[in-house]
Amino acid sequence: MRRARDQGGPGTLTDELVPPEITDDQAPDEPLAELAARYQLHPSSARPSVFAYAAQLWERRHFIVGFATARNVAMYTEARLGQLWQVLTPLLNAAVYYLIFGIILDTSRGVPNFLAFLITGIFVFNFTQRTFITNSRVITDSLPLIRALPFPRACLPIGYVIIELEQLLMSMVVLAVIVLATGEPLTWYWLLAIPALLLQAVFNVGMGLFLARLGSGADDFSQLMPFIVRAWMYTSGVMYSISTISTLRHHPTISYILQINPAAVFIDLIRNAILATQRRAAPGSKPYNARLCDLYYHNDKLVYNSAYCHATVTTPQLWLWGAGWAVVALVIGFVFFWQAETRYGRG
């Protein structure tokens, strides 16, 4: 047996340092798999079960919130106006859309208080739009962090949803001021915006996880995403009311499909919560009257509104669709992302 002084001191290297040899009589009698199971040893790169993975995410909830808050603060530090851009960006978009769709194209026909209607739609859709675009490239943009630290990779997509949610909450303060300034009353209905936003946030988390995995395997996917969400915006009633389009009056199936798409559902839920004019003019809010409904679609003076027409999708149905979209997106997105947990950061 070699003496310690022949092996070199601590922190030194020597050619005489050799790993100890294990003879056959020193090897364990039981198979290595059973030995590892007895001592509860697991491969460091093994994927945990789906429930264990969810538990790991819950244990790191403070890290996720802290990460999101820090990134949110640092996002605009180099800009002269700083965090104000979180509010200015959707406001500038609203001004452009109001000029094009409200004044030039006159899509405000049949929509009372179109300014508040438009800004609400833009602010709410912007939450989902930014989440989709950001999470489609979150894995590739975070490769140094993924390769440096061990943590559940789902922390990243969830963190970026929280970033966008924090920005939306700041924008909602400005939205509330604008809505009140346009003459909308402050009522108890406003509290319904809270569960509507929570459902939208859950939906965004699920879809963010789903898109994060797709984007991790295709670098060009994130380049395509802005075009997809832009087309989605034009079919979700952000700048117009789907339920009041005269050409869809005789195509209830198409109107129904457009109104139950996730973006339209969450936008309508929040509009119905904070805009009293939207609730009063929504189809089905008054007893059906064929004559008044017909006058609404053919009277250019807009003396009548669509409240006397049949509702294609009622408000209770919107809540059911919103909850359904949130649950389905979360379950599918979480499982889909978890299945590739061990592949993120490779290559």
N, C-alpha and C positions, 0 to 999 in steps of 0.2 A: 504493500500500500504506500502511495507517495505521501511524503510529508507536505504540510501546507506551505512551507517556505520554498518548495520546489515548484509550486504552482503559480507563484507570483503574488504580489500583494493586491489589495483591493484596487480596482480601477486600472489594472495593468493587463497587457496581452502577452501571451507567450505561446510558443509552439508546443510546449509540453502540456498545455491544457487540453485534455481530451474528454469527451463525454463518457460517463461511466457505462460499462457494458453490463447488459442484463442477460444472464444465462437463462436457459430453459427452465431450470428449477426455481428461478426467481419470478417467472412470469405468472400472472394471475391464472388460477384454474378456470374461472368462469369466463364466458365470452365478454368481449369488450362492451357490447351493447347492454348486456345485463349489468355489468359493472357500472356503466354510466347511469343507468336507470336507478341503481341502488343508491348512488350518491347524488341523484337529481342533477346530472350534468346534461347540458343541451348544447348543440352546435351554435356557435355565436352568430352564424349567418342564417339560422333556421327561421322560417316564418312562423310567428305565433298563431294560435287559433284566432278566429274572428272576434270572439268575446274577450280573449286576453289582449288582443290588439286594441279593442275599444277601451279596456281598462287602462292600458298604457297611455292612451290619449287623455283620459280623464285625469290621470296622475300628473300629466304635464299641462293641465289647463292654465296654470299660472304662467308657465313659460310661453304658451301660445298667445295669451293676452298681452304679456309684456313685450313679446316680439312684435306683435301687431302695432301696439302703441308706439314703440320706438321707431319702427319703420314709417309710421304715419307722420310722426313729428319730423323725421329726417327727410321726408320726401320733398318738402318745399323749402328746406332751410337755405338753399342757395338762391332762391327767387326773392326778388325785392319785396313782393307783397306776401310772401310766406304762405301761411295756412289760408289766407283769404282766397287763394286760387281754388280751394275746395268748393267754394260757393260761387266764385266768378265763372268758372267753367260751365256749369249747367245753366247759369243765368244768361251767359252769352249765347249758348246753344238755343235757349228759349227765345231770345230776342230774334235770332236768325229764323227760327221756325215760325215764330209769330208773323214776321214780315212776309215769309213765303206762303205759309199755309193759311194764316189768318186774314191777311190783307190781299195778297196777290191772287192766290187760288181760292180764297173764300171758303175754306173747309169748315169755317165756324158756323155755317148754316145749321140751325136747329140746336145749337149748343149754347145754353145760357152761360154767361160769365166765362167766355172762351179763354181769357188770359189765365185765370186760375186753373181752368181745366187743362190747358196746355202745359203750364209749368209743373203741375202735379204729375202729369204723365211723363214728362222729361226727367224729373228728379227720380221718380220711382224706377223707370226703365234704366236710367244711368247706373243704378246700383247693380242690376243684373248684367248689364252690358260690360261694365268694367270688370266685374268678377269673372265673366267668361273669358275675356281677352287676356287678363292677367294670369289666370290659372292655366290657360292653354300653354303657357311657356314657363310656369313656375319651377318645374323640375330642372329643365335645362339651364335656367338662370341661376339656380341654387346649387349647382354641382359642387363647387368648393365646400359649401357648408355640409352637404350630404356626405361627401367623402371624408370630411374631417371629424364629424361628430356622430355618435350613434343615437338615434332617436326615431320615433315613428314618423315616417315620411309624410303621413297625412297631416302632421302639424303645419306644414307649409301651406297647402291649399286652404285649410281652415283659418290659418292666420291671416291670409290675404282676404278672405271673406270678411273677417272682423275689421280689417283695415278699411274696406269699402263701406262697411256698416257704420263705423265711426264717422266717416266722411259724410254719409247720408244723414246721420243724426244732426250733424252741424248744418247741413243744407236744409233740413226740415225746419229748423228755427227760422231761417230766412223765408222758407215757403209759408210758414204760418203767418208771418208778418204780411206777406204779399196777399195771401188769401183773405185775411181780415181787412186789409186795405181796399180790396175790391168789393167789399160789402157783405161778405159771407159772415154769418153769425157764429159765435163760439158756443157749441152745444156739447151735450154728453156723447153725441155720436162720434166726436173726435177720439174718444178712448178706443173705439174700434180700430183705429189705425195701428195701435200697438200690436194686437194679435196678427193683424194683416202683415205688418212688417216682420214679425217673428216667423210667420209661415214663409214669407219670401226669403228670409235669411236661411232657413232650413233648406229650402229648395236650392238656393245658391250654393250651400255647402255640398249638397249631394252632386249637383251638376259640376261644381268646381273640382271635386275629387274625380269625377268621370272624365272631365276634359284634361285634367292634369296627367292622367295615365295616357290618354291618347296623344297629348303633346309630347310626352317623354319619349315616345317611340317614333315620332315623325317630326323632324325639325320644321318642315314646311306647313304643318298644321296651324301653327300660331299665325302664319301669314294669311291664311284663309279665313280665320275666325272673324276679323273685322267686317268682312263682306257678308258673312252669315248673319251676324247680329244686326247689321244695318238693314238687310232684307227683312229680318224678323221684326224690327222696329216699325217698318212701313206696313206690316200686316197685323199689328197689335193695338191699333187705335190710340197711338200716342198723340197724334196731331188731329185726330178726328174721332167721332163717336161711331163705332161699328154698328150699334143698334139702330142708328138713325139714317143709315145710308139708303137712299130710296131704291137704288138698283138691287139691293139685297132683300127688299121687301118680299119679293116673290121667289126668293131662294133661301128659305129658312135653314136648310141644311148647311149651306156655306156660311151663313151668318152665325149659326150655332158653333161650327168648328172654329171660326175666327174668334168668337167670344170666349171659348173655353181654353184657348192656348194659354200657357202659364203666365206669360207677360201680361196679356190682356186681363186675366183674372186678378192678378195682384194690383194692377193699375186701377181697375174698376172698384175693387174693395176699398182702396184708400181714397179714391175720389168720392165714393158714396159715404165715406166716414166724415170727411172734412168739408165737403161741398154740399150745402143744403139745396142749392139750385140744381145740382146733378140728381139728387134724390127725388126732388119734386117733378123733374122733367123726364125721368127715366121711364121707358115703356113699361106699362103695367102698374105704375104707381097710382093711377086713377082707374075707375071702372071703364072697361072697353067701350068706345063709342066709334062706330064705323065711320060716321059722317065727319066727326072732328079729326079722326085719324087721317082720313082721306084729304081733308083740308090742309092738314099739316104738310103732307107730301106735295101738295100742288099750289099752296098759297105762298107767293114770293114775299109777302109782307111779314110772314112768320108770326101772325097773330096767335096761332095755335102751337102747341108743342106735342111731342111724341108720347106724353104721359097717357093719352087715351088709346094708344095702340097696344097690341099684344106684346108681351115680353118674350123674347126668344129664350133668354136665360134669366131666371129670377135671382135676387140677391141671396136667398138661402142656398140656391144651387151654386152660386159663386163661391160661398164659403166651403161647401163640400168639395168642389173642384180644387180650391186652394189647398185644403188639407190633404187631399189625395195626391196632388202634384208634389207637395213637400215630402210626404212619407215615401212615395215611390222613388223620387229622386235620391233621397238620403240612403235608402236601403240599397238600391242598385249601384249608386255611385260609390258607397262605402265598400261594398263587397268587390266591386270591379277594381277599385284602387288597391285594396288589401291583397288581392290575388297576385299582384306584381310587386309586392313590397320588397322582395329580395333582389329585384332587378334594377331598381332605381339607383342611378349613379354609376352604373357600369358602362364600359365602352369608352 
